[in-house]
Amino acid sequence: MAFDRVVYLKEKATFFVDEITGNNPIGLVGFKTKLKYFLSTLNNDLDKRQFIKYSLEILLGLTEEKQKQFKDFIYVLSGTDI
């Protein structure tokens, strides 16, 4: 995977996590809808897997308190099948 593709996917994952953890909290249904949308914008399964991996890395890098707040999101994201 080219370096620029990695940067693109990491930026997209960062934007996704910002969207789901931002000031306007969303529920699990909203999370799944956003996840489905973001995955639909990617071309292939490798990109989708990388996007999920980067998103999980960002979520797991949050403080322990934030991780507890978004544990359902982490659970769903880690079990997402492409």
Residue pairs with C-beta under 8 A, 6 or more apart in sequence:
1 46
1 50
5 47
6 50
9 47
9 50
9 51
9 54
10 54
12 38
12 41
12 42
12 51
13 51
13 54
13 55
13 57
13 58
14 54
14 58
16 34
16 35
16 38
16 51
16 55
17 55
17 58
17 59
19 34
20 26
20 30
20 31
20 34
20 70
20 73
21 59
21 62
21 66
21 70
26 34
28 72
28 73
28 76
31 72
31 73
31 76
32 76
35 76
35 77
35 80
38 51
39 48
39 51
39 80
39 82
42 48
42 51
45 82
48 82
49 82
52 77
52 80
52 82
55 77
56 74
56 77
56 78
59 67
59 70
59 73
59 74
59 77
60 67
60 74
62 70
67 74
